[in-house]
């Protein structure tokens, strides 16, 4: 959706381009590889900034415990597609 807006501080009008998530995704996928990598890094950094801080030692211990659980067969893993679908459902 595109629309005109007015800056309340300056009173100047400007035009905005509002894209759907699908449009943004399509546009991002058309970028050259190096620009997609830069974008992915920026997006990942923004996600990391929004997460609560976790002590590195605790994170390493958790990763080792989970790896051992997978190796022993106590738990089964999920594919990337299964994880992504679960995230999409959780986010609505």
N, C-alpha and C positions, 0 to 999 in steps of 0.2 A: 504494500500500500504506500503510495506517495502522497505527500501533503505539504501544504505551506504552513509554516509556524512563525511565530513572532517571539523574538528574544525579549523577555520581560525587562531586562536591565537596559538594553540599548534601544528597544523599540523597532529594531530592524527585522525585516521579514527574511526568511530563508526557506529553502525547499529541502525536504527530507525524503530519503528513499528508505522505506521500511520493507525488509525482505523476510519471507517466511524461512523457517529452519531448512526446509527442502531447497529453497533457492540459494541460501547461503552455502549449503553443502555442495550443490551442483557447481556454484561459482568457485568454491575452494578446490574442488577436484580438478578444475580446469587450470589451476595455477601450475607453473613449472615445479618440478620436484623440490628444488631448494627452497622455494617459497612455501610449499606445503609443509616441509620439515620445520621451517621457522614458525609457521602458524601453529603446528602441532605442539611445538615446544612452548609457545606463548599460552596456548590453551591449557596444557598440562600444568604449567606454572600457576595459572590462575586457579586451577583446581587444588593444587597443593596448598596455596595460600589460604584457601577456605576450609582446610581440614584442621582438626585439632592437632597440636604438637604431640608427637609420640617419641619417647626416648629411644635412641638408636639401639641400645642394648636390648630393650624390651622387644623392639621390632625384630631384631635378629633371633632372639630366643623363640619368639612366636613362629617365625619362618622355619627355624630348625624343627620345632615340635610338629608343625604341619607337614613338613617334608617327611619326617619319620612316620607320621600317621599314614601318609600316602604309600610309603614304601612297605609298611607292614600290612596294608590292606584294611586297616581299621576304618578308613574312609575312602570314598571314591572321588576322583576328580571330575571336573566338568570341562567341556570344551569351551573355547573362546566364544563361539556362537551362543552356547547356553548361558554363559555369564552375561554377555551383552543383552540377550533377550530378558534375562532376569532384571537387569538394571533398567531397561526400557519400561518394563512393567512397573517397577518400583517408583519410577519418576513420573509415570502416567503418560 
